[in-house]
């Protein structure tokens, strides 16, 4: 699906410079950044849930 992404001038300049340095397209870099951000967000959610359920599991086991 097509999507137009309007970036502030400073971010567009940074993205353009990185694309030129790495020989990759701005689109490729943007897609990669979005995927990386999503993976980090998912990891954080799983870490938080794990931290919350570990202490709760001990309490629940005690209450049985």
PDBQT receptor file of N, H, CA, C and O in Angstrom, charges set to zero:
ATOM      1  N   UNK A   1       0.842  -1.166   0.000  1.00  0.00    +0.000 N 
ATOM      2  CA  UNK A   1       0.000   0.000   0.000  1.00  0.00    +0.000 C 
ATOM      3  C   UNK A   1       0.892   1.236   0.000  1.00  0.00    +0.000 C 
ATOM      4  O   UNK A   1       1.874   1.295   0.741  1.00  0.00    +0.000 OA
ATOM      5  N   UNK A   2       0.564   2.197  -0.807  1.00  0.00    +0.000 N 
ATOM      6  H   UNK A   2      -0.234   2.149  -1.408  1.00  0.00    +0.000 HD
ATOM      7  CA  UNK A   2       1.346   3.428  -0.911  1.00  0.00    +0.000 C 
ATOM      8  C   UNK A   2       1.033   4.361   0.246  1.00  0.00    +0.000 C 
ATOM      9  O   UNK A   2      -0.086   4.408   0.757  1.00  0.00    +0.000 OA
ATOM     10  N   UNK A   3       2.071   5.109   0.642  1.00  0.00    +0.000 N 
ATOM     11  H   UNK A   3       2.980   5.071   0.227  1.00  0.00    +0.000 HD
ATOM     12  CA  UNK A   3       1.895   6.067   1.723  1.00  0.00    +0.000 C 
ATOM     13  C   UNK A   3       2.891   7.196   1.530  1.00  0.00    +0.000 C 
ATOM     14  O   UNK A   3       4.065   6.957   1.246  1.00  0.00    +0.000 OA
ATOM     15  N   UNK A   4       2.427   8.410   1.681  1.00  0.00    +0.000 N 
ATOM     16  H   UNK A   4       1.473   8.604   1.912  1.00  0.00    +0.000 HD
ATOM     17  CA  UNK A   4       3.334   9.560   1.638  1.00  0.00    +0.000 C 
ATOM     18  C   UNK A   4       3.728   9.887   3.070  1.00  0.00    +0.000 C 
ATOM     19  O   UNK A   4       2.880   9.918   3.963  1.00  0.00    +0.000 OA
ATOM     20  N   UNK A   5       4.992  10.126   3.283  1.00  0.00    +0.000 N 
ATOM     21  H   UNK A   5       5.680  10.101   2.558  1.00  0.00    +0.000 HD
ATOM     22  CA  UNK A   5       5.495  10.441   4.615  1.00  0.00    +0.000 C 
ATOM     23  C   UNK A   5       6.136  11.818   4.569  1.00  0.00    +0.000 C 
ATOM     24  O   UNK A   5       7.135  12.020   3.879  1.00  0.00    +0.000 OA
ATOM     25  N   UNK A   6       5.571  12.752   5.293  1.00  0.00    +0.000 N 
ATOM     26  H   UNK A   6       4.759  12.588   5.854  1.00  0.00    +0.000 HD
ATOM     27  CA  UNK A   6       6.107  14.112   5.330  1.00  0.00    +0.000 C 
ATOM     28  C   UNK A   6       6.976  14.247   6.578  1.00  0.00    +0.000 C 
ATOM     29  O   UNK A   6       6.502  14.130   7.708  1.00  0.00    +0.000 OA
ATOM     30  N   UNK A   7       8.230  14.489   6.343  1.00  0.00    +0.000 N 
ATOM     31  H   UNK A   7       8.616  14.584   5.425  1.00  0.00    +0.000 HD
ATOM     32  CA  UNK A   7       9.181  14.623   7.450  1.00  0.00    +0.000 C 
ATOM     33  C   UNK A   7       9.555  16.084   7.653  1.00  0.00    +0.000 C 
ATOM     34  O   UNK A   7       9.578  16.859   6.697  1.00  0.00    +0.000 OA
ATOM     35  N   UNK A   8       9.847  16.460   8.886  1.00  0.00    +0.000 N 
ATOM     36  H   UNK A   8       9.829  15.830   9.662  1.00  0.00    +0.000 HD
ATOM     37  CA  UNK A   8      10.402  17.799   9.109  1.00  0.00    +0.000 C 
ATOM     38  C   UNK A   8      11.721  17.920   8.336  1.00  0.00    +0.000 C 
ATOM     39  O   UNK A   8      12.395  16.921   8.084  1.00  0.00    +0.000 OA
ATOM     40  N   UNK A   9      12.072  19.124   7.972  1.00  0.00    +0.000 N 
ATOM     41  H   UNK A   9      11.525  19.935   8.177  1.00  0.00    +0.000 HD
ATOM     42  CA  UNK A   9      13.263  19.335   7.147  1.00  0.00    +0.000 C 
ATOM     43  C   UNK A   9      14.525  18.737   7.756  1.00  0.00    +0.000 C 
ATOM     44  O   UNK A   9      15.348  18.168   7.038  1.00  0.00    +0.000 OA
ATOM     45  N   UNK A  10      14.687  18.859   9.082  1.00  0.00    +0.000 N 
ATOM     46  H   UNK A  10      14.019  19.320   9.666  1.00  0.00    +0.000 HD
ATOM     47  CA  UNK A  10      15.902  18.342   9.708  1.00  0.00    +0.000 C 
ATOM     48  C   UNK A  10      15.998  16.822   9.596  1.00  0.00    +0.000 C 
ATOM     49  O   UNK A  10      17.079  16.289   9.347  1.00  0.00    +0.000 OA
ATOM     50  N   UNK A  11      14.870  16.113   9.779  1.00  0.00    +0.000 N 
ATOM     51  H   UNK A  11      13.991  16.546   9.982  1.00  0.00    +0.000 HD
ATOM     52  CA  UNK A  11      14.888  14.651   9.660  1.00  0.00    +0.000 C 
ATOM     53  C   UNK A  11      15.082  14.213   8.217  1.00  0.00    +0.000 C 
ATOM     54  O   UNK A  11      15.764  13.224   7.946  1.00  0.00    +0.000 OA
ATOM     55  N   UNK A  12      14.484  14.947   7.300  1.00  0.00    +0.000 N 
ATOM     56  H   UNK A  12      13.930  15.750   7.520  1.00  0.00    +0.000 HD
ATOM     57  CA  UNK A  12      14.657  14.613   5.889  1.00  0.00    +0.000 C 
ATOM     58  C   UNK A  12      16.121  14.768   5.484  1.00  0.00    +0.000 C 
ATOM     59  O   UNK A  12      16.651  13.952   4.730  1.00  0.00    +0.000 OA
ATOM     60  N   UNK A  13      16.769  15.812   5.983  1.00  0.00    +0.000 N 
ATOM     61  H   UNK A  13      16.339  16.475   6.595  1.00  0.00    +0.000 HD
ATOM     62  CA  UNK A  13      18.184  16.023   5.666  1.00  0.00    +0.000 C 
ATOM     63  C   UNK A  13      19.041  14.893   6.235  1.00  0.00    +0.000 C 
ATOM     64  O   UNK A  13      19.958  14.410   5.571  1.00  0.00    +0.000 OA
ATOM     65  N   UNK A  14      18.742  14.474   7.464  1.00  0.00    +0.000 N 
ATOM     66  H   UNK A  14      17.997  14.867   8.003  1.00  0.00    +0.000 HD
ATOM     67  CA  UNK A  14      19.493  13.367   8.067  1.00  0.00    +0.000 C 
ATOM     68  C   UNK A  14      19.266  12.067   7.309  1.00  0.00    +0.000 C 
ATOM     69  O   UNK A  14      20.205  11.302   7.086  1.00  0.00    +0.000 OA
ATOM     70  N   UNK A  15      18.026  11.817   6.914  1.00  0.00    +0.000 N 
ATOM     71  H   UNK A  15      17.264  12.439   7.095  1.00  0.00    +0.000 HD
ATOM     72  CA  UNK A  15      17.697  10.605   6.172  1.00  0.00    +0.000 C 
ATOM     73  C   UNK A  15      18.381  10.617   4.806  1.00  0.00    +0.000 C 
ATOM     74  O   UNK A  15      18.912   9.599   4.363  1.00  0.00    +0.000 OA
ATOM     75  N   UNK A  16      18.364  11.760   4.152  1.00  0.00    +0.000 N 
ATOM     76  H   UNK A  16      17.932  12.587   4.512  1.00  0.00    +0.000 HD
ATOM     77  CA  UNK A  16      19.024  11.895   2.853  1.00  0.00    +0.000 C 
ATOM     78  C   UNK A  16      20.519  11.645   2.975  1.00  0.00    +0.000 C 
ATOM     79  O   UNK A  16      21.106  10.938   2.156  1.00  0.00    +0.000 OA
ATOM     80  N   UNK A  17      21.132  12.226   3.998  1.00  0.00    +0.000 N 
ATOM     81  H   UNK A  17      20.656  12.800   4.664  1.00  0.00    +0.000 HD
ATOM     82  CA  UNK A  17      22.571  12.046   4.196  1.00  0.00    +0.000 C 
ATOM     83  C   UNK A  17      22.916  10.585   4.475  1.00  0.00    +0.000 C 
ATOM     84  O   UNK A  17      23.898  10.064   3.946  1.00  0.00    +0.000 OA
ATOM     85  N   UNK A  18      22.110   9.928   5.304  1.00  0.00    +0.000 N 
ATOM     86  H   UNK A  18      21.312  10.351   5.733  1.00  0.00    +0.000 HD
ATOM     87  CA  UNK A  18      22.372   8.514   5.597  1.00  0.00    +0.000 C 
ATOM     88  C   UNK A  18      22.190   7.657   4.350  1.00  0.00    +0.000 C 
ATOM     89  O   UNK A  18      22.967   6.733   4.111  1.00  0.00    +0.000 OA
ATOM     90  N   UNK A  19      21.179   7.956   3.567  1.00  0.00    +0.000 N 
ATOM     91  H   UNK A  19      20.547   8.707   3.761  1.00  0.00    +0.000 HD
ATOM     92  CA  UNK A  19      20.937   7.201   2.331  1.00  0.00    +0.000 C 
ATOM     93  C   UNK A  19      22.131   7.334   1.385  1.00  0.00    +0.000 C 
ATOM     94  O   UNK A  19      22.561   6.357   0.772  1.00  0.00    +0.000 OA
ATOM     95  N   UNK A  20      22.655   8.543   1.278  1.00  0.00    +0.000 N 
ATOM     96  H   UNK A  20      22.306   9.337   1.777  1.00  0.00    +0.000 HD
ATOM     97  CA  UNK A  20      23.823   8.757   0.419  1.00  0.00    +0.000 C 
ATOM     98  C   UNK A  20      25.054   8.049   0.952  1.00  0.00    +0.000 C 
ATOM     99  O   UNK A  20      25.819   7.462   0.187  1.00  0.00    +0.000 OA
ATOM    100  N   UNK A  21      25.249   8.105   2.280  1.00  0.00    +0.000 N 
ATOM    101  H   UNK A  21      24.628   8.582   2.901  1.00  0.00    +0.000 HD
ATOM    102  CA  UNK A  21      26.411   7.442   2.901  1.00  0.00    +0.000 C 
ATOM    103  C   UNK A  21      26.375   5.936   2.747  1.00  0.00    +0.000 C 
ATOM    104  O   UNK A  21      27.402   5.301   2.508  1.00  0.00    +0.000 OA
ATOM    105  N   UNK A  22      25.182   5.362   2.885  1.00  0.00    +0.000 N 
ATOM    106  H   UNK A  22      24.347   5.877   3.079  1.00  0.00    +0.000 HD
ATOM    107  CA  UNK A  22      25.071   3.904   2.899  1.00  0.00    +0.000 C 
ATOM    108  C   UNK A  22      24.730   3.309   1.542  1.00  0.00    +0.000 C 
ATOM    109  O   UNK A  22      24.786   2.093   1.358  1.00  0.00    +0.000 OA
ATOM    110  N   UNK A  23      24.376   4.172   0.587  1.00  0.00    +0.000 N 
ATOM    111  H   UNK A  23      24.330   5.159   0.736  1.00  0.00    +0.000 HD
ATOM    112  CA  UNK A  23      24.022   3.668  -0.741  1.00  0.00    +0.000 C 
ATOM    113  C   UNK A  23      22.668   2.969  -0.760  1.00  0.00    +0.000 C 
ATOM    114  O   UNK A  23      22.392   2.157  -1.643  1.00  0.00    +0.000 OA
ATOM    115  N   UNK A  24      21.832   3.287   0.214  1.00  0.00    +0.000 N 
ATOM    116  H   UNK A  24      22.057   3.946   0.932  1.00  0.00    +0.000 HD
ATOM    117  CA  UNK A  24      20.489   2.703   0.246  1.00  0.00    +0.000 C 
ATOM    118  C   UNK A  24      19.465   3.814   0.041  1.00  0.00    +0.000 C 
ATOM    119  O   UNK A  24      19.778   4.994   0.204  1.00  0.00    +0.000 OA
ATOM    120  N   UNK A  25      18.269   3.439  -0.309  1.00  0.00    +0.000 N 
ATOM    121  H   UNK A  25      18.016   2.481  -0.441  1.00  0.00    +0.000 HD
ATOM    122  CA  UNK A  25      17.234   4.439  -0.555  1.00  0.00    +0.000 C 
ATOM    123  C   UNK A  25      16.656   4.950   0.768  1.00  0.00    +0.000 C 
ATOM    124  O   UNK A  25      16.723   4.279   1.798  1.00  0.00    +0.000 OA
ATOM    125  N   UNK A  26      16.095   6.141   0.708  1.00  0.00    +0.000 N 
ATOM    126  H   UNK A  26      16.041   6.686  -0.129  1.00  0.00    +0.000 HD
ATOM    127  CA  UNK A  26      15.420   6.695   1.882  1.00  0.00    +0.000 C 
ATOM    128  C   UNK A  26      14.251   5.799   2.279  1.00  0.00    +0.000 C 
ATOM    129  O   UNK A  26      13.980   5.624   3.467  1.00  0.00    +0.000 OA
ATOM    130  N   UNK A  27      13.568   5.241   1.307  1.00  0.00    +0.000 N 
ATOM    131  H   UNK A  27      13.788   5.383   0.342  1.00  0.00    +0.000 HD
ATOM    132  CA  UNK A  27      12.443   4.353   1.604  1.00  0.00    +0.000 C 
ATOM    133  C   UNK A  27      12.918   3.129   2.368  1.00  0.00    +0.000 C 
ATOM    134  O   UNK A  27      12.304   2.741   3.362  1.00  0.00    +0.000 OA
ATOM    135  N   UNK A  28      13.991   2.524   1.919  1.00  0.00    +0.000 N 
ATOM    136  H   UNK A  28      14.490   2.839   1.112  1.00  0.00    +0.000 HD
ATOM    137  CA  UNK A  28      14.528   1.340   2.597  1.00  0.00    +0.000 C 
ATOM    138  C   UNK A  28      14.905   1.663   4.034  1.00  0.00    +0.000 C 
ATOM    139  O   UNK A  28      14.607   0.891   4.946  1.00  0.00    +0.000 OA
ATOM    140  N   UNK A  29      15.561   2.803   4.241  1.00  0.00    +0.000 N 
ATOM    141  H   UNK A  29      15.803   3.430   3.500  1.00  0.00    +0.000 HD
ATOM    142  CA  UNK A  29      15.960   3.196   5.588  1.00  0.00    +0.000 C 
ATOM    143  C   UNK A  29      14.754   3.473   6.480  1.00  0.00    +0.000 C 
ATOM    144  O   UNK A  29      14.754   3.109   7.656  1.00  0.00    +0.000 OA
ATOM    145  N   UNK A  30      13.732   4.114   5.929  1.00  0.00    +0.000 N 
ATOM    146  H   UNK A  30      13.732   4.410   4.974  1.00  0.00    +0.000 HD
ATOM    147  CA  UNK A  30      12.529   4.411   6.710  1.00  0.00    +0.000 C 
ATOM    148  C   UNK A  30      11.813   3.124   7.112  1.00  0.00    +0.000 C 
ATOM    149  O   UNK A  30      11.386   2.982   8.258  1.00  0.00    +0.000 OA
ATOM    150  N   UNK A  31      11.681   2.198   6.183  1.00  0.00    +0.000 N 
ATOM    151  H   UNK A  31      12.028   2.313   5.252  1.00  0.00    +0.000 HD
ATOM    152  CA  UNK A  31      11.038   0.913   6.481  1.00  0.00    +0.000 C 
ATOM    153  C   UNK A  31      11.819   0.172   7.566  1.00  0.00    +0.000 C 
ATOM    154  O   UNK A  31      11.232  -0.377   8.499  1.00  0.00    +0.000 OA
ATOM    155  N   UNK A  32      13.123   0.164   7.438  1.00  0.00    +0.000 N 
ATOM    156  H   UNK A  32      13.599   0.610   6.681  1.00  0.00    +0.000 HD
ATOM    157  CA  UNK A  32      13.975  -0.506   8.427  1.00  0.00    +0.000 C 
ATOM    158  C   UNK A  32      13.809   0.138   9.807  1.00  0.00    +0.000 C 
ATOM    159  O   UNK A  32      13.734  -0.569  10.812  1.00  0.00    +0.000 OA
ATOM    160  N   UNK A  33      13.751   1.455   9.864  1.00  0.00    +0.000 N 
ATOM    161  H   UNK A  33      13.812   2.029   9.048  1.00  0.00    +0.000 HD
ATOM    162  CA  UNK A  33      13.595   2.158  11.140  1.00  0.00    +0.000 C 
ATOM    163  C   UNK A  33      12.249   1.848  11.778  1.00  0.00    +0.000 C 
ATOM    164  O   UNK A  33      12.164   1.669  12.993  1.00  0.00    +0.000 OA
ATOM    165  N   UNK A  34      11.208   1.785  10.976  1.00  0.00    +0.000 N 
ATOM    166  H   UNK A  34      11.277   1.930   9.989  1.00  0.00    +0.000 HD
ATOM    167  CA  UNK A  34       9.876   1.469  11.506  1.00  0.00    +0.000 C 
ATOM    168  C   UNK A  34       9.840   0.046  12.033  1.00  0.00    +0.000 C 
ATOM    169  O   UNK A  34       9.282  -0.206  13.101  1.00  0.00    +0.000 OA
ATOM    170  N   UNK A  35      10.430  -0.887  11.295  1.00  0.00    +0.000 N 
ATOM    171  H   UNK A  35      10.884  -0.682  10.428  1.00  0.00    +0.000 HD
ATOM    172  CA  UNK A  35      10.470  -2.282  11.756  1.00  0.00    +0.000 C 
ATOM    173  C   UNK A  35      11.266  -2.415  13.048  1.00  0.00    +0.000 C 
ATOM    174  O   UNK A  35      10.859  -3.131  13.962  1.00  0.00    +0.000 OA
ATOM    175  N   UNK A  36      12.398  -1.726  13.122  1.00  0.00    +0.000 N 
ATOM    176  H   UNK A  36      12.729  -1.144  12.380  1.00  0.00    +0.000 HD
ATOM    177  CA  UNK A  36      13.209  -1.775  14.341  1.00  0.00    +0.000 C 
ATOM    178  C   UNK A  36      12.458  -1.196  15.535  1.00  0.00    +0.000 C 
ATOM    179  O   UNK A  36      12.503  -1.758  16.630  1.00  0.00    +0.000 OA
ATOM    180  N   UNK A  37      11.773  -0.085  15.331  1.00  0.00    +0.000 N 
ATOM    181  H   UNK A  37      11.736   0.371  14.442  1.00  0.00    +0.000 HD
ATOM    182  CA  UNK A  37      11.012   0.536  16.412  1.00  0.00    +0.000 C 
ATOM    183  C   UNK A  37       9.896  -0.384  16.883  1.00  0.00    +0.000 C 
ATOM    184  O   UNK A  37       9.649  -0.496  18.084  1.00  0.00    +0.000 OA
ATOM    185  N   UNK A  38       9.233  -1.032  15.965  1.00  0.00    +0.000 N 
ATOM    186  H   UNK A  38       9.433  -0.941  14.989  1.00  0.00    +0.000 HD
ATOM    187  CA  UNK A  38       8.148  -1.959  16.322  1.00  0.00    +0.000 C 
ATOM    188  C   UNK A  38       8.700  -3.149  17.113  1.00  0.00    +0.000 C 
ATOM    189  O   UNK A  38       8.094  -3.581  18.093  1.00  0.00    +0.000 OA
ATOM    190  N   UNK A  39       9.842  -3.672  16.685  1.00  0.00    +0.000 N 
ATOM    191  H   UNK A  39      10.334  -3.321  15.889  1.00  0.00    +0.000 HD
ATOM    192  CA  UNK A  39      10.449  -4.804  17.395  1.00  0.00    +0.000 C 
ATOM    193  C   UNK A  39      10.838  -4.398  18.810  1.00  0.00    +0.000 C 
ATOM    194  O   UNK A  39      10.633  -5.163  19.752  1.00  0.00    +0.000 OA
ATOM    195  N   UNK A  40      11.399  -3.193  18.969  1.00  0.00    +0.000 N 
ATOM    196  H   UNK A  40      11.565  -2.571  18.204  1.00  0.00    +0.000 HD
ATOM    197  CA  UNK A  40      11.761  -2.722  20.316  1.00  0.00    +0.000 C 
ATOM    198  C   UNK A  40      10.528  -2.524  21.178  1.00  0.00    +0.000 C 
ATOM    199  O   UNK A  40      10.551  -2.846  22.366  1.00  0.00    +0.000 OA
ATOM    200  N   UNK A  41       9.465  -2.008  20.614  1.00  0.00    +0.000 N 
ATOM    201  H   UNK A  41       9.446  -1.747  19.649  1.00  0.00    +0.000 HD
ATOM    202  CA  UNK A  41       8.227  -1.798  21.370  1.00  0.00    +0.000 C 
ATOM    203  C   UNK A  41       7.647  -3.129  21.820  1.00  0.00    +0.000 C 
ATOM    204  O   UNK A  41       7.198  -3.254  22.959  1.00  0.00    +0.000 OA
ATOM    205  N   UNK A  42       7.650  -4.117  20.947  1.00  0.00    +0.000 N 
ATOM    206  H   UNK A  42       8.015  -4.016  20.022  1.00  0.00    +0.000 HD
ATOM    207  CA  UNK A  42       7.130  -5.441  21.313  1.00  0.00    +0.000 C 
ATOM    208  C   UNK A  42       7.980  -6.065  22.397  1.00  0.00    +0.000 C 
ATOM    209  O   UNK A  42       7.451  -6.673  23.328  1.00  0.00    +0.000 OA
ATOM    210  N   UNK A  43       9.285  -5.926  22.291  1.00  0.00    +0.000 N 
ATOM    211  H   UNK A  43       9.715  -5.432  21.535  1.00  0.00    +0.000 HD
ATOM    212  CA  UNK A  43      10.183  -6.482  23.291  1.00  0.00    +0.000 C 
ATOM    213  C   UNK A  43       9.915  -5.840  24.650  1.00  0.00    +0.000 C 
ATOM    214  O   UNK A  43       9.873  -6.529  25.669  1.00  0.00    +0.000 OA
ATOM    215  N   UNK A  44       9.739  -4.542  24.663  1.00  0.00    +0.000 N 
ATOM    216  H   UNK A  44       9.773  -3.981  23.835  1.00  0.00    +0.000 HD
ATOM    217  CA  UNK A  44       9.469  -3.850  25.926  1.00  0.00    +0.000 C 
ATOM    218  C   UNK A  44       8.170  -4.331  26.548  1.00  0.00    +0.000 C 
ATOM    219  O   UNK A  44       8.114  -4.531  27.761  1.00  0.00    +0.000 OA
ATOM    220  N   UNK A  45       7.136  -4.520  25.763  1.00  0.00    +0.000 N 
ATOM    221  H   UNK A  45       7.182  -4.357  24.777  1.00  0.00    +0.000 HD
ATOM    222  CA  UNK A  45       5.854  -5.000  26.284  1.00  0.00    +0.000 C 
ATOM    223  C   UNK A  45       6.024  -6.389  26.884  1.00  0.00    +0.000 C 
ATOM    224  O   UNK A  45       5.517  -6.663  27.972  1.00  0.00    +0.000 OA
ATOM    225  N   UNK A  46       6.734  -7.267  26.183  1.00  0.00    +0.000 N 
ATOM    226  H   UNK A  46       7.146  -7.045  25.299  1.00  0.00    +0.000 HD
ATOM    227  CA  UNK A  46       6.938  -8.623  26.684  1.00  0.00    +0.000 C 
ATOM    228  C   UNK A  46       7.777  -8.623  27.963  1.00  0.00    +0.000 C 
ATOM    229  O   UNK A  46       7.506  -9.393  28.884  1.00  0.00    +0.000 OA
ATOM    230  N   UNK A  47       8.789  -7.764  28.018  1.00  0.00    +0.000 N 
ATOM    231  H   UNK A  47       9.009  -7.138  27.270  1.00  0.00    +0.000 HD
ATOM    232  CA  UNK A  47       9.612  -7.673  29.226  1.00  0.00    +0.000 C 
ATOM    233  C   UNK A  47       8.793  -7.192  30.419  1.00  0.00    +0.000 C 
ATOM    234  O   UNK A  47       8.909  -7.724  31.523  1.00  0.00    +0.000 OA
ATOM    235  N   UNK A  48       7.969  -6.185  30.183  1.00  0.00    +0.000 N 
ATOM    236  H   UNK A  48       7.874  -5.752  29.287  1.00  0.00    +0.000 HD
ATOM    237  CA  UNK A  48       7.140  -5.650  31.272  1.00  0.00    +0.000 C 
ATOM    238  C   UNK A  48       6.146  -6.702  31.750  1.00  0.00    +0.000 C 
ATOM    239  O   UNK A  48       5.955  -6.881  32.952  1.00  0.00    +0.000 OA
ATOM    240  N   UNK A  49       5.518  -7.392  30.811  1.00  0.00    +0.000 N 
ATOM    241  H   UNK A  49       5.673  -7.247  29.834  1.00  0.00    +0.000 HD
ATOM    242  CA  UNK A  49       4.563  -8.438  31.194  1.00  0.00    +0.000 C 
ATOM    243  C   UNK A  49       5.248  -9.552  31.968  1.00  0.00    +0.000 C 
ATOM    244  O   UNK A  49       4.689 -10.077  32.931  1.00  0.00    +0.000 OA
ATOM    245  N   UNK A  50       6.442  -9.911  31.555  1.00  0.00    +0.000 N 
ATOM    246  H   UNK A  50       6.896  -9.484  30.773  1.00  0.00    +0.000 HD
ATOM    247  CA  UNK A  50       7.174 -10.960  32.254  1.00  0.00    +0.000 C 
ATOM    248  C   UNK A  50       7.489 -10.520  33.685  1.00  0.00    +0.000 C 
ATOM    249  O   UNK A  50       7.361 -11.308  34.622  1.00  0.00    +0.000 OA
ATOM    250  N   UNK A  51       7.894  -9.282  33.847  1.00  0.00    +0.000 N 
ATOM    251  H   UNK A  51       7.998  -8.642  33.086  1.00  0.00    +0.000 HD
ATOM    252  CA  UNK A  51       8.197  -8.777  35.188  1.00  0.00    +0.000 C 
ATOM    253  C   UNK A  51       6.954  -8.764  36.074  1.00  0.00    +0.000 C 
ATOM    254  O   UNK A  51       7.032  -9.039  37.271  1.00  0.00    +0.000 OA
ATOM    255  N   UNK A  52       5.815  -8.442  35.478  1.00  0.00    +0.000 N 
ATOM    256  H   UNK A  52       5.752  -8.218  34.506  1.00  0.00    +0.000 HD
ATOM    257  CA  UNK A  52       4.585  -8.383  36.257  1.00  0.00    +0.000 C 
ATOM    258  C   UNK A  52       4.071  -9.769  36.623  1.00  0.00    +0.000 C 
ATOM    259  O   UNK A  52       3.540  -9.962  37.716  1.00  0.00    +0.000 OA
ATOM    260  N   UNK A  53       4.220 -10.726  35.731  1.00  0.00    +0.000 N 
ATOM    261  H   UNK A  53       4.652 -10.569  34.842  1.00  0.00    +0.000 HD
ATOM    262  CA  UNK A  53       3.659 -12.049  35.991  1.00  0.00    +0.000 C 
ATOM    263  C   UNK A  53       4.548 -12.885  36.903  1.00  0.00    +0.000 C 
ATOM    264  O   UNK A  53       4.035 -13.757  37.605  1.00  0.00    +0.000 OA
ATOM    265  N   UNK A  54       5.847 -12.658  36.921  1.00  0.00    +0.000 N 
ATOM    266  H   UNK A  54       6.263 -11.950  36.350  1.00  0.00    +0.000 HD
ATOM    267  CA  UNK A  54       6.720 -13.441  37.795  1.00  0.00    +0.000 C 
ATOM    268  C   UNK A  54       6.357 -13.275  39.272  1.00  0.00    +0.000 C 
ATOM    269  O   UNK A  54       6.130 -14.278  39.948  1.00  0.00    +0.000 OA
ATOM    270  N   UNK A  55       6.294 -12.057  39.796  1.00  0.00    +0.000 N 
ATOM    271  H   UNK A  55       6.478 -11.242  39.247  1.00  0.00    +0.000 HD
ATOM    272  CA  UNK A  55       5.895 -11.920  41.205  1.00  0.00    +0.000 C 
ATOM    273  C   UNK A  55       4.471 -12.403  41.454  1.00  0.00    +0.000 C 
ATOM    274  O   UNK A  55       4.183 -12.990  42.497  1.00  0.00    +0.000 OA
ATOM    275  N   UNK A  56       3.587 -12.157  40.500  1.00  0.00    +0.000 N 
ATOM    276  H   UNK A  56       3.821 -11.680  39.653  1.00  0.00    +0.000 HD
ATOM    277  CA  UNK A  56       2.200 -12.586  40.665  1.00  0.00    +0.000 C 
ATOM    278  C   UNK A  56       2.096 -14.103  40.700  1.00  0.00    +0.000 C 
ATOM    279  O   UNK A  56       1.257 -14.648  41.418  1.00  0.00    +0.000 OA
ATOM    280  N   UNK A  57       2.924 -14.783  39.945  1.00  0.00    +0.000 N 
ATOM    281  H   UNK A  57       3.605 -14.341  39.362  1.00  0.00    +0.000 HD
ATOM    282  CA  UNK A  57       2.839 -16.241  39.924  1.00  0.00    +0.000 C 
ATOM    283  C   UNK A  57       3.223 -16.823  41.287  1.00  0.00    +0.000 C 
ATOM    284  O   UNK A  57       2.652 -17.826  41.716  1.00  0.00    +0.000 OA
ATOM    285  N   UNK A  58       4.173 -16.209  41.956  1.00  0.00    +0.000 N 
ATOM    286  H   UNK A  58       4.637 -15.394  41.608  1.00  0.00    +0.000 HD
ATOM    287  CA  UNK A  58       4.551 -16.660  43.290  1.00  0.00    +0.000 C 
ATOM    288  C   UNK A  58       3.392 -16.464  44.275  1.00  0.00    +0.000 C 
ATOM    289  O   UNK A  58       3.096 -17.340  45.087  1.00  0.00    +0.000 OA
ATOM    290  N   UNK A  59       2.758 -15.321  44.185  1.00  0.00    +0.000 N 
ATOM    291  H   UNK A  59       2.998 -14.610  43.525  1.00  0.00    +0.000 HD
ATOM    292  CA  UNK A  59       1.621 -15.035  45.070  1.00  0.00    +0.000 C 
ATOM    293  C   UNK A  59       0.479 -16.001  44.799  1.00  0.00    +0.000 C 
ATOM    294  O   UNK A  59      -0.121 -16.545  45.726  1.00  0.00    +0.000 OA
ATOM    295  N   UNK A  60       0.181 -16.212  43.507  1.00  0.00    +0.000 N 
ATOM    296  H   UNK A  60       0.669 -15.770  42.754  1.00  0.00    +0.000 HD
ATOM    297  CA  UNK A  60      -0.892 -17.120  43.149  1.00  0.00    +0.000 C 
ATOM    298  C   UNK A  60      -0.611 -18.541  43.611  1.00  0.00    +0.000 C 
ATOM    299  O   UNK A  60      -1.516 -19.237  44.072  1.00  0.00    +0.000 OA
ATOM    300  N   UNK A  61       0.630 -18.971  43.490  1.00  0.00    +0.000 N 
ATOM    301  H   UNK A  61       1.364 -18.406  43.115  1.00  0.00    +0.000 HD
ATOM    302  CA  UNK A  61       1.014 -20.313  43.958  1.00  0.00    +0.000 C 
ATOM    303  C   UNK A  61       0.858 -20.401  45.476  1.00  0.00    +0.000 C 
ATOM    304  O   UNK A  61       0.401 -21.423  45.989  1.00  0.00    +0.000 OA
ATOM    305  N   UNK A  62       1.223 -19.364  46.186  1.00  0.00    +0.000 N 
ATOM    306  H   UNK A  62       1.594 -18.534  45.769  1.00  0.00    +0.000 HD
ATOM    307  CA  UNK A  62       1.083 -19.334  47.632  1.00  0.00    +0.000 C 
ATOM    308  C   UNK A  62      -0.372 -19.434  48.066  1.00  0.00    +0.000 C 
ATOM    309  O   UNK A  62      -0.696 -20.101  49.049  1.00  0.00    +0.000 OA
ATOM    310  N   UNK A  63      -1.249 -18.758  47.315  1.00  0.00    +0.000 N 
ATOM    311  H   UNK A  63      -0.986 -18.216  46.516  1.00  0.00    +0.000 HD
ATOM    312  CA  UNK A  63      -2.677 -18.739  47.664  1.00  0.00    +0.000 C 
ATOM    313  C   UNK A  63      -3.384 -20.068  47.381  1.00  0.00    +0.000 C 
ATOM    314  O   UNK A  63      -4.476 -20.307  47.896  1.00  0.00    +0.000 OA
ATOM    315  N   UNK A  64      -2.782 -20.918  46.583  1.00  0.00    +0.000 N 
ATOM    316  H   UNK A  64      -1.895 -20.724  46.164  1.00  0.00    +0.000 HD
ATOM    317  CA  UNK A  64      -3.441 -22.195  46.237  1.00  0.00    +0.000 C 
ATOM    318  C   UNK A  64      -3.567 -23.095  47.419  1.00  0.00    +0.000 C 
ATOM    319  O   UNK A  64      -4.095 -24.200  47.299  1.00  0.00    +0.000 OA
TER     320      UNK A  64
